[in-house]
Amino acid sequence: MTASAIQYPLAAGGATVRVVQWGLKGPAVLLLHGLGSHAEVWSAVAPGIGAEGYRCLAVDLPGHGLSSKGADFPYTLDGHIAWLDALLEALGERAVHLVGSSLGGLWAAGFANRFAARIASLTLIGAVGLEPLALERRRWTAEYLAHMDRQSIAERLRRAVGDPRAIDECFIEQTHRMNNSAGAAQAFAALARYYLERINDDLQLEALRTHGAALGLTLIWGKADVTVSYAGAVAAARRIPGSTLVALEETRHVPQLERPASVRAVLSRRLRGERLERIDGGELFVN
């Protein structure tokens, strides 16, 4: 059973963003995508969560998807924390279950560490911000943000999964059109500067060591992730009290596209407060 989606624009924190919502009642689950992505990355996970009695909300981050773009938004950790605070107010939510993927994981962790009382649980999927990024890696990201032609987007999307069949042509076309819409180039240029100049100043590991247990931190990681290393996730889980790491075999950076049933199963158990288990032979680490 799955829930149908509704979509609407919402003004918050100096940006108007698109919200895609599955489920009309119940506790709120807020899903944040990664750099250069959009809300559809959750479309194989969120309908099932919505059908379980939750209001599952995926947003296009500022500068992405169908949300407002351009150079005016502060594309920094502090800018996204302030925006998330305003977004929750606009949604009428005092607290949410927060799920962040890749760069969205950094924004989610930063918000959770600053506003722990507003977090019912925190789940990070292949998240940036747990360990420093080497200069070469930061330059690579900044470089690809300047190349949003269809072929380059297709190559990056397929690099993020182990099985290229997880990325269909419609998803590539949609991403290409969104990432070439008005204001997108300016937004990506600002994010490229953030990667080059500031991202390593915003690491969240030490703060999560303080708040992780209270936040009910869950990490979901592909063991074959070539974008954000699984070894870094293991090291972080060992240092963050109360954290749980669920590792997925033969999976790379975007398990919500590549292994949606597994991601949904982990989130379902986490939202119900149940004990997490290994998924399909993958590893489980509980601190």
C-alpha positions, -999 to 999 in steps of 0.1 A, spaced: 0 0 0 13 35 -8 0 71 -4 -7 95 -32 14 127 -35 3 163 -34 25 192 -42 25 228 -33 48 259 -30 58 272 4 75 305 12 100 302 41 133 318 50 137 340 19 129 312 -5 98 297 -21 102 259 -22 83 230 -37 70 205 -11 59 170 -22 38 154 5 26 118 9 0 112 37 -23 138 52 -21 130 89 4 118 115 39 128 126 59 147 100 89 131 83 110 157 64 133 144 36 163 165 23 180 155 -9 216 161 -19 235 185 -41 221 189 -76 192 166 -69 154 172 -62 125 158 -43 118 129 -68 149 111 -55 126 100 -26 96 89 -48 102 52 -43 105 55 -5 81 82 6 48 68 -6 52 38 16 62 58 46 31 81 40 9 50 39 21 40 74 5 70 91 30 97 86 31 130 67 61 124 46 74 157 31 102 159 5 113 194 -5 133 208 -33 161 226 -15 167 263 -23 185 266 -56 172 231 -67 143 215 -85 113 237 -88 123 259 -58 135 295 -62 170 299 -74 195 326 -80 224 342 -60 203 359 -33 199 329 -9 227 322 16 239 288 4 258 280 36 252 258 66 239 288 86 217 298 57 201 264 55 197 261 92 178 294 93 157 283 63 148 249 79 137 267 111 115 289 90 102 260 69 91 241 100 73 272 112 56 275 78 46 239 79 32 243 114 55 216 128 70 219 162 92 188 156 99 164 128 117 132 120 145 146 98 162 126 70 191 141 50 210 126 21 245 136 10 248 175 13 213 175 27 227 153 55 250 182 64 221 206 65 200 182 85 228 175 111 236 211 115 199 219 121 195 190 145 226 200 165 214 235 169 177 228 174 177 193 191 143 199 207 127 201 172 140 167 162 120 135 168 148 115 152 177 121 128 187 98 99 217 106 77 222 88 44 256 90 28 260 123 45 286 149 39 300 166 70 312 138 92 348 140 80 369 166 61 368 166 24 402 166 6 410 196 -16 408 173 -47 373 162 -37 362 197 -32 376 209 -65 359 179 -82 325 190 -68 330 226 -77 340 216 -112 310 194 -119 286 221 -106 297 242 -136 288 214 -160 251 207 -162 248 194 -197 227 163 -201 256 139 -206 275 151 -176 244 148 -154 237 113 -166 273 102 -159 273 116 -124 239 101 -116 251 67 -128 283 70 -109 263 74 -77 247 39 -80 261 4 -85 235 -6 -110 230 21 -137 195 7 -143 185 25 -111 187 57 -131 161 59 -158 160 84 -187 131 103 -173 149 110 -141 180 122 -161 158 145 -183 140 159 -153 172 166 -134 188 182 -166 159 206 -171 156 216 -134 194 221 -132 194 244 -162 163 265 -153 165 302 -145 189 310 -116 203 275 -113 238 284 -125 241 312 -100 229 289 -72 254 262 -81 282 287 -84 275 298 -48 274 262 -37 307 256 -55 323 285 -35 310 270 -3 325 236 -11 359 252 -19 361 277 9 339 267 39 325 232 40 353 218 62 346 245 87 311 231 92 319 195 102 292 181 125 309 151 140 319 166 174 284 182 179 268 148 171 290 132 197 272 155 222 237 152 208 236 119 189 220 98 216 193 123 223 186 126 185 183 89 180 209 91 152 207 65 124 232 63 96 223 45 64 253 39 40 261 20 9 292 0 15 304 7 -21 298 44 -18 325 62 -40 313 97 -31 313 96 7 333 67 21 318 39 41 350 38 62 342 74 73 307 63 83 321 35 104 346 58 121 318 83 129 294 56 142 321 44 166 326 79 180 289 90 183 272 75 214 238 61 208 242 59 170 232 31 147 248 24 113 230 3 88 252 -7 58 238 -19 25 259 -43 4 266 -36 -33 252 -1 -29 267 33 -36 257 69 -27 220 71 -33 204 40 -18 169 57 -18 171 52 -56 191 20 -57 177 2 -27 144 19 -19 128 -11 -2 157 -14 21 158 23 29 120 23 36 124 -8 58 151 10 79 131 42 81 99 24 90 115 6 119 133 38 131 101 58 130 82 32 150 111 31 176 118 -6 168 151 -23 170 171 -20 137 183 -52 120 207 -61 92 193 -56 58 200 -82 31 232 -94 47 246 -59 52 264 -48 83 248 -33 115 268 -13 140 251 -1 172 270 22 196 
